[in-house]
């Protein structure tokens, strides 16, 4: 049995809404809450906002457009339009004869980070970078939340909170049930390569070098379950698959970060054995691994693949999502993709953002309540931004009216979302 240290934790402030995590969901949860008039605090572990878009270098958010319509809007889309006008993004052409990933927005990482700073600060939200949630306690009328900053541990009170950590960490601290898929999707350390010309590279030689490396045990074949080494050279990036044992705790995340860099360095050394690649180098790599899947909450409602693929409109639908089932595998299967039929527009219910039994906490992002297949689609960046807008708005309404998050009136919520500029699913769809 470990020993406990007793000490007094200073309470430094009171807020209407606290948002944990400043990634794709968290930034726009904070923006939406602040725009709704809530005194809002955003807490982010990194030194920049944006999560997978910036620190993870997955700089191609999507998908905002559905067939012949745009159905994710609001502050997240407004930022993309402004961002494109200043030369920081290329908007899609909405040509659905192309693959789905061709309809993602291509963004410049640095300009994205700067734009997120500007959008979040101009909303009126307070931001604390280099900070993490240390504990959370439910109290009458709200939450007591501990924050560890560079200066140490302190606490704040909040009437409502949004867990946008990507791993449902706050939900776990409060004791709400979380579940996992039997096998988690692998992670990826994003990167870009330079220092070679693909015209000078023999694909057969690349294959021989890597087959020999696998036979010697220098690299695992599962790494290439997505793309072959030669295909990686053609695309200018190592599309690796890293086994994901979980991402809810720092020990697991540490192991994954080490493994990602080990794989990238090993592949770099192997590529240098190939004629034409003697000067190959990593031009840039992400500050952290991109996690596709960890755990999910058990919500008041759970999204299922049959309803997702049929475009079911939930009675409390608050957002659209347009993305195929996109399951990455380590068993040599690569990526399992199931496309939506033409005209199908899946929806996300408000109940999937509420941990079962929650009084003051909402969850936004990849950890919302869903089965494995549905989660592989709703986890991507545009729907995460949209869910963030919903959660931030709902948290602000709950704080204003001093009610539980599950008591927020659906009509009032949808009206507030429309006032924000967000698109709400049509019940007759």
C-alpha positions in Angstrom: 0.0 0.0 0.0 1.5 3.3 -1.0 1.6 6.3 1.3 -0.5 9.4 0.6 0.7 13.0 0.9 -1.7 15.3 2.6 -1.5 18.9 1.4 -3.8 21.8 0.8 -4.6 22.6 -2.9 -5.2 26.2 -3.7 -8.4 27.0 -5.6 -7.5 29.6 -8.1 -10.7 30.4 -9.9 -14.3 29.6 -10.8 -15.6 29.0 -14.3 -18.8 28.2 -16.1 -17.1 25.7 -18.4 -13.8 24.0 -18.3 -12.5 22.2 -21.4 -9.8 19.5 -20.9 -7.7 19.1 -24.1 -7.1 21.7 -26.8 -7.2 19.4 -29.8 -9.6 19.3 -32.7 -12.7 18.9 -30.4 -11.4 20.9 -27.4 -10.5 24.1 -29.2 -14.0 24.4 -30.7 -15.7 23.3 -27.5 -14.0 26.3 -25.8 -14.8 28.7 -28.6 -18.4 27.6 -28.6 -18.8 27.9 -24.8 -17.2 31.3 -24.8 -19.3 32.6 -27.6 -22.4 31.4 -25.7 -21.4 33.7 -22.9 -19.8 31.2 -20.5 -16.6 32.0 -18.6 -14.4 29.3 -20.1 -11.0 27.8 -19.3 -9.2 25.6 -21.8 -6.4 23.3 -20.5 -4.0 21.8 -22.9 -0.9 19.5 -22.3 1.1 20.7 -25.3 2.7 24.0 -26.1 0.3 24.6 -29.0 -3.4 24.0 -29.8 -4.7 21.7 -32.5 -3.8 18.2 -31.2 -3.5 15.8 -34.2 -3.7 18.6 -36.7 -0.5 20.3 -35.3 1.4 18.3 -32.7 0.4 15.1 -34.6 1.1 16.6 -38.0 -2.1 15.1 -39.5 -2.6 18.4 -41.3 -5.6 17.4 -43.5 -8.8 17.9 -41.6 -12.1 16.6 -43.1 -14.6 16.0 -44.2 -16.8 19.1 -44.0 -18.8 18.5 -47.3 -21.3 15.7 -48.0 -22.1 14.8 -51.5 -23.5 18.0 -52.9 -23.9 19.9 -49.6 -21.7 21.3 -46.8 -23.0 19.9 -43.5 -20.3 20.7 -41.0 -20.2 24.4 -40.4 -19.8 27.0 -37.6 -16.6 28.5 -36.2 -14.6 25.4 -37.3 -15.5 26.0 -41.0 -15.3 29.7 -40.7 -11.7 29.4 -39.6 -10.9 27.1 -42.6 -12.3 29.7 -45.0 -10.4 32.6 -43.4 -7.3 30.3 -43.2 -7.6 29.6 -47.0 -7.9 33.3 -47.8 -4.5 34.0 -46.1 -2.9 31.1 -48.0 -2.7 28.6 -45.2 -5.2 26.0 -46.6 -6.5 24.5 -49.8 -10.2 23.8 -49.7 -11.6 20.7 -51.4 -13.3 20.8 -54.8 -16.2 18.5 -53.8 -15.6 16.1 -56.6 -16.8 12.8 -55.2 -15.6 10.8 -58.2 -12.3 11.0 -56.3 -11.3 9.1 -53.1 -12.8 10.4 -49.9 -9.4 11.7 -48.6 -9.1 14.0 -51.6 -11.9 16.0 -50.0 -9.9 16.9 -46.9 -8.6 20.4 -46.3 -4.9 20.7 -46.8 -3.4 23.0 -44.2 0.0 24.5 -43.3 0.9 23.3 -39.8 2.4 26.5 -38.5 -0.3 28.8 -39.9 -2.9 26.3 -38.4 -1.4 26.6 -34.9 -1.3 30.4 -35.2 -4.9 30.5 -36.5 -6.1 28.3 -33.6 -4.4 30.7 -31.1 -6.2 33.6 -32.7 -9.6 32.0 -32.9 -9.5 30.7 -29.4 -8.2 33.9 -27.8 -10.6 36.1 -29.7 -13.6 34.1 -28.4 -12.8 35.2 -24.9 -11.8 31.8 -23.6 -8.8 31.6 -21.2 -6.1 29.2 -22.2 -3.5 27.3 -20.2 -0.9 25.5 -22.2 1.7 23.1 -20.7 -1.0 22.0 -18.2 -2.8 18.7 -17.5 -5.8 17.6 -15.5 -4.7 15.9 -12.3 -7.9 15.1 -10.6 -11.7 15.7 -10.9 -14.3 15.5 -8.1 -18.0 15.9 -8.5 -19.6 18.4 -6.0 -23.0 19.8 -5.7 -23.5 22.3 -8.5 -20.4 21.4 -10.4 -16.9 20.0 -10.5 -13.6 20.6 -8.6 -10.8 20.0 -11.1 -7.1 19.8 -10.3 -4.6 21.2 -12.8 -0.9 20.6 -12.8 1.0 23.5 -14.5 4.7 24.2 -14.6 4.2 26.0 -11.3 2.7 23.0 -9.6 -0.8 21.7 -8.6 -3.8 23.9 -8.1 -7.6 23.6 -8.6 -10.5 25.4 -10.1 -14.3 25.0 -9.9 -16.5 24.7 -12.9 -20.2 24.3 -13.3 -19.8 22.1 -16.3 -16.8 20.5 -18.2 -16.0 19.0 -21.6 -13.6 16.1 -21.7 -11.8 16.5 -25.0 -8.6 14.7 -23.9 -9.0 12.0 -26.6 -8.8 9.3 -24.0 -11.7 10.2 -21.8 -9.3 10.9 -18.9 -11.6 13.1 -17.0 -14.5 10.7 -17.4 -12.2 8.0 -16.0 -11.2 10.2 -13.0 -14.9 10.7 -12.2 -15.6 7.0 -12.4 -17.7 6.9 -15.5 -17.5 3.6 -17.4 -15.1 3.3 -20.4 -14.8 0.4 -22.8 -12.2 -0.7 -25.4 -12.3 -2.6 -28.6 -10.9 -6.1 -28.3 -8.0 -5.0 -30.6 -7.1 -1.4 -30.8 -6.2 0.2 -34.1 -2.5 1.0 -34.5 -1.0 4.4 -34.1 1.1 6.4 -36.6 4.0 8.8 -36.2 3.5 11.2 -39.1 6.6 12.4 -41.0 7.9 13.7 -44.3 10.9 12.5 -46.2 13.4 14.3 -48.5 16.9 14.0 -49.9 16.1 11.6 -52.8 14.5 11.4 -56.2 12.0 8.5 -56.7 13.2 8.3 -60.4 16.6 7.1 -59.1 15.2 4.3 -56.9 14.7 0.7 -58.0 11.5 -0.7 -56.4 12.9 -4.3 -56.6 16.0 -3.3 -54.7 13.8 -1.7 -52.0 11.8 -4.9 -51.7 15.0 -7.0 -51.3 16.5 -4.7 -48.6 13.4 -4.8 -46.5 12.7 -8.5 -47.0 16.2 -9.2 -45.7 15.7 -6.8 -42.8 12.4 -8.6 -41.8 14.2 -12.0 -42.0 16.9 -10.7 -39.7 14.4 -9.4 -37.2 15.4 -5.7 -37.7 11.8 -4.6 -38.4 8.4 -6.2 -38.0 6.3 -7.0 -41.1 3.2 -5.5 -39.3 4.8 -2.0 -39.8 4.0 -2.4 -43.5 0.4 -3.6 -43.2 -0.6 -0.2 -44.7 1.8 0.5 -47.5 5.0 -1.1 -48.9 8.4 0.6 -48.4 8.6 1.6 -52.0 5.0 3.1 -51.9 6.2 5.1 -48.9 9.1 6.5 -50.9 6.7 7.4 -53.7 4.5 9.3 -51.3 7.4 10.9 -49.4 6.3 9.7 -46.0 6.6 6.5 -43.8 3.1 5.3 -43.4 3.9 3.1 -40.3 1.5 1.1 -38.1 2.5 1.1 -34.4 0.9 -1.4 -32.1 -1.3 0.5 -29.7 -1.6 -1.1 -26.2 -3.7 1.8 -25.0 -3.2 5.6 -24.6 -5.1 6.5 -21.4 -2.0 6.7 -19.2 1.5 8.2 -19.5 3.3 4.8 -19.3 1.5 3.5 -22.4 2.0 6.7 -24.3 5.7 6.8 -23.5 6.1 3.3 -24.8 4.3 4.2 -28.0 6.4 7.4 -28.6 9.6 5.4 -28.2 8.3 2.7 -30.6 7.3 5.3 -33.2 10.7 6.9 -33.3 12.5 3.5 -33.2 10.5 2.4 -36.3 11.1 5.6 -38.2 14.8 5.6 -37.4 15.1 1.9 -38.4 13.4 2.5 -41.7 15.5 5.5 -42.4 18.7 3.5 -42.0 17.3 0.7 -44.2 16.3 3.2 -46.9 19.9 4.5 -47.0 21.1 1.1 -48.1 19.2 1.6 -51.3 20.9 3.1 -54.3 19.5 6.7 -54.8 18.6 7.0 -51.1 22.0 7.6 -49.6 21.1 11.1 -48.5 17.5 10.4 -47.5 16.5 12.2 -44.3 13.4 13.0 -42.2 12.4 16.5 -43.1 9.9 16.8 -40.3 8.1 14.5 -37.9 5.3 14.9 -35.4 5.9 15.8 -31.8 3.7 12.9 -30.8 2.1 9.8 -32.2 -1.3 10.0 -33.8 -3.6 7.8 -31.9 -6.6 6.4 -33.8 -8.3 4.6 -30.9 -8.0 4.1 -27.2 -11.1 3.9 -25.1 -14.7 5.2 -25.4 -17.3 6.2 -22.9 -20.5 4.3 -22.3 -22.9 7.0 -23.0 -26.6 7.6 -22.6 -26.8 6.6 -26.2 -24.3 4.4 -28.2 -23.9 4.9 -32.0 -24.0 1.6 -33.9 -22.7 0.8 -37.4 -26.1 -0.2 -38.8 -27.5 3.2 -37.9 -24.4 4.9 -39.1 -24.3 3.3 -42.5 -28.1 3.8 -43.0 -27.9 7.5 -42.2 -30.3 7.1 -39.2 -31.4 10.5 -37.8 -31.5 10.2 -34.0 -34.2 12.0 -32.1 -31.5 14.1 -30.4 -29.2 14.4 -33.5 -26.8 17.3 -33.1 -24.2 16.8 -35.8 -23.6 15.2 -39.1 -20.6 13.0 -39.9 -19.4 12.0 -43.4 -16.6 9.5 -43.4 -16.3 5.8 -44.5 -15.7 3.0 -42.0 -11.9 3.3 -41.7 -10.4 0.5 -39.6 -6.6 0.2 -39.6 -5.3 -3.3 -38.9 -2.0 -4.9 -37.8 -2.7 -8.4 -39.1 -1.6 -7.7 -42.7 -5.1 -6.4 -43.7 -4.0 -2.9 -44.1 -7.0 -0.6 -43.9 -10.6 -1.9 -44.0 -12.8 0.7 -45.7 -16.5 0.6 -46.2 -17.9 3.6 -48.2 -21.3 5.2 -47.5 -23.9 4.8 -50.2 -24.6 7.9 -52.3 -26.8 10.3 -50.4 -26.4 8.8 -47.0 -25.6 11.4 -44.3 -25.0 9.8 -40.8 -25.8 11.7 -37.6 -24.4 11.9 -34.1 -26.8 12.0 -31.1 -26.3 14.3 -28.1 -26.7 11.3 -25.9 -23.5 9.8 -27.2 -21.6 12.8 -25.7 -23.0 12.2 -22.2 -21.3 9.5 -20.0 -24.0 7.4 -18.5 -25.2 9.0 -15.3 -23.1 12.1 -15.8 -24.2 15.3 -14.0 -21.8 17.9 -15.2 -19.5 16.3 -17.7 -19.7 16.0 -21.5 -17.3 14.2 -23.8 -16.3 15.3 -27.3 -14.0 13.7 -29.9 -13.0 10.2 -30.6 -14.0 8.8 -27.2 -17.8 9.4 -27.7 -20.1 6.4 -27.2 -19.9 4.2 -30.3 -19.1 0.7 -31.4 -15.8 -0.1 -33.0 -16.8 0.4 -36.6 -18.6 3.6 -36.1 -15.8 5.0 -34.0 -13.4 4.5 -36.9 -15.5 7.0 -38.8 -16.5 9.6 -36.2 -13.0 9.9 -34.8 -11.7 12.0 -37.7 -11.1 15.7 -37.4 -14.1 17.5 -38.9 -16.8 15.6 -36.9 -14.6 16.0 -33.8 -14.6 19.8 -34.3 -18.4 19.6 -34.8 -18.9 17.5 -31.6 -16.7 20.0 -29.8 -19.0 22.9 -30.8 -22.0 20.9 -29.6 -20.4 20.0 -26.3 -19.2 23.5 -25.6 -22.6 25.0 -26.4 -24.4 22.4 -24.3 -22.0 22.9 -21.4 -22.6 26.6 -21.5 -26.4 26.2 -21.4 -26.2 23.7 -18.5 -24.0 26.1 -16.6 -26.2 29.1 -17.3 -29.4 27.3 -16.3 -27.7 25.5 -13.4 -28.9 22.1 -14.6 -27.3 18.7 -15.4 -25.9 18.2 -18.9 -28.6 15.6 -19.6 -31.3 18.1 -18.8 -30.3 20.6 -21.5 -33.4 21.2 -23.7 -32.8 19.8 -27.2 -34.7 22.7 -28.9 -32.7 25.3 -27.0 -29.5 23.5 -27.8 -30.2 23.3 -31.6 -31.3 26.9 -31.6 -28.0 27.9 -29.9 -26.0 25.8 -32.4 -27.8 27.5 -35.4 -27.0 30.9 -33.8 -23.4 29.8 -33.7 -23.6 29.0 -37.4 -23.4 25.2 -37.0 -25.5 22.9 -39.1 -28.1 20.7 -37.2 -29.4 17.5 -38.8 -32.8 17.7 -40.4 -35.3 15.4 -38.7 -37.0 14.7 -42.0 -33.7 13.6 -43.7 
